[in-house]
Amino acid sequence: MTTPFRPPWFASGGHVQTLLGFYHRRRLNWALPTEDLVVESEPGIRVLARATWQPGHRAASGALVLLHGMGGFDQSSYMVAMGQHAYAAGYHVIRMNMRGAGASFEICPRLYHAGLEGDLVAVACRVATDVPRVALFGASLGANHVLLALSRSRSSLPPEVKGGIAISPPLDLLKCSEALHARQNRFYVSYFLEKLKDTYARIQERSDGWYEPGRQVGVATVREFDERITAPYGGFDCADDYYAQSSSGPWVRHIDRPTLIVSAEDDPMIPADSVRRFDLPSSGLVAQEIHPTGGHVGFSAKTTAPGRFWAAERAMEFLAEKVWRRTP
């Protein structure tokens, strides 16, 4: 039974929870042995995932594929917290890097964006060749990928993928962009923009002319980055077109496997109304939980999971009760 999410009164509030999540997990590191899996998702596009297998025959354990959010990679603290908790529960853990992120940069200097769930599908297919029970986990932008994989790209997923977990997913990218750029969120904009611009500069240098030099210079907001860089290089007409085509919200009603969506009313970047307004499948397979507090990938409170990451404990309970017990 999951520990109820009850942070103390002084640990409530969107910004407090978001920052506490970072604080409590900042020193977590992945110390278990890993195997690098290089997966080609389309011609010329490869991503790197770090797999930590349980001892014994691989088919004897389920596998959880983890995907990070914007500016993250396989060593992001929430990835480590979730991975450690899943491994302790007996799961294989595969921590995936998006294209151009983390160790994927060395094998594929290309930009990722919110609508590239095909990379996650490719990794899931690779893991499914060894493991008969696979689940997907994503946080923030990675959660959008998980929901798109389970809905828009569901026909490309192998039957071994049994369900998924989405923590703080941006179901409506336009509404989330507007929320992110609210005055009180200037710190987050500065943080993400610095990472995006630095990533673009590094990738541009290694891209053999694929990206224009200096295109990030003068970009002042994340939306402007999406307008000037993400949209044109991603094949979209503009930022609004990118947001419309890459949002998972309009697709969630098509999910046909057990899926848990966890959000917070006080998430400073994702308005709760932008999560609840989308129809869920009538099958009841998708469970949506919007907590009064929790921030953005915060959910910091007393829990059995490392780094006080309550959402990791809730994810494991859902997988145990709704995913692995379900008849294939």
Rosetta blueprint (number, residue, H / E / L):
1 M L
2 T L
3 T L
4 P L
5 F L
6 R L
7 P L
8 P L
9 W H
10 F H
11 A H
12 S L
13 G L
14 G H
15 H H
16 V H
17 Q H
18 T H
19 L H
20 L H
21 G H
22 F H
23 Y H
24 H H
25 R H
26 R L
27 R L
28 L L
29 N L
30 W L
31 A L
32 L L
33 P L
34 T L
35 E E
36 D E
37 L E
38 V E
39 V E
40 E E
41 S E
42 E E
43 P L
44 G L
45 I E
46 R E
47 V E
48 L E
49 A E
50 R E
51 A E
52 T E
53 W L
54 Q L
55 P L
56 G L
57 H L
58 R H
59 A H
60 A H
61 S L
62 G L
63 A E
64 L E
65 V E
66 L E
67 L E
68 H L
69 G L
70 M L
71 G L
72 G L
73 F L
74 D L
75 Q L
76 S L
77 S H
78 Y H
79 M H
80 V H
81 A H
82 M H
83 G H
84 Q H
85 H H
86 A H
87 Y H
88 A H
89 A L
90 G L
91 Y L
92 H E
93 V E
94 I E
95 R E
96 M E
97 N L
98 M L
99 R L
100 G L
101 A L
102 G L
103 A L
104 S H
105 F H
106 E H
107 I H
108 C L
109 P L
110 R L
111 L L
112 Y L
113 H L
114 A L
115 G L
116 L L
117 E H
118 G H
119 D H
120 L H
121 V H
122 A H
123 V H
124 A H
125 C H
126 R H
127 V H
128 A H
129 T L
130 D L
131 V L
132 P L
133 R L
134 V E
135 A E
136 L E
137 F E
138 G E
139 A E
140 S L
141 L H
142 G H
143 A H
144 N H
145 H H
146 V H
147 L H
148 L H
149 A H
150 L H
151 S L
152 R L
153 S L
154 R H
155 S H
156 S H
157 L L
158 P L
159 P L
160 E L
161 V E
162 K E
163 G E
164 G E
165 I E
166 A E
167 I E
168 S L
169 P L
170 P L
171 L L
172 D L
173 L H
174 L H
175 K H
176 C H
177 S H
178 E H
179 A H
180 L H
181 H L
182 A L
183 R H
184 Q H
185 N H
186 R H
187 F H
188 Y H
189 V H
190 S H
191 Y H
192 F H
193 L H
194 E H
195 K H
196 L H
197 K H
198 D H
199 T H
200 Y H
201 A H
202 R H
203 I H
204 Q H
205 E H
206 R H
207 S L
208 D L
209 G L
210 W L
211 Y L
212 E L
213 P L
214 G L
215 R L
216 Q L
217 V L
218 G L
219 V L
220 A L
221 T L
222 V H
223 R H
224 E H
225 F H
226 D H
227 E H
228 R H
229 I H
230 T H
231 A H
232 P H
233 Y H
234 G H
235 G L
236 F L
237 D L
238 C L
239 A H
240 D H
241 D H
242 Y H
243 Y H
244 A H
245 Q H
246 S H
247 S L
248 S L
249 G H
250 P H
251 W H
252 V H
253 R H
254 H H
255 I L
256 D L
257 R L
258 P L
259 T E
260 L E
261 I E
262 V E
263 S E
264 A E
265 E L
266 D L
267 D L
268 P L
269 M L
270 I L
271 P L
272 A H
273 D H
274 S H
275 V H
276 R H
277 R L
278 F L
279 D L
280 L L
281 P L
282 S L
283 S L
284 G L
285 L L
286 V E
287 A E
288 Q E
289 E E
290 I E
291 H E
292 P L
293 T L
294 G L
295 G L
296 H L
297 V L
298 G L
299 F L
300 S E
301 A L
302 K L
303 T L
304 T L
305 A L
306 P H
307 G H
308 R H
309 F E
310 W H
311 A H
312 A H
313 E H
314 R H
315 A H
316 M H
317 E H
318 F H
319 L H
320 A H
321 E H
322 K H
323 V H
324 W L
325 R L
326 R L
327 T L
328 P L
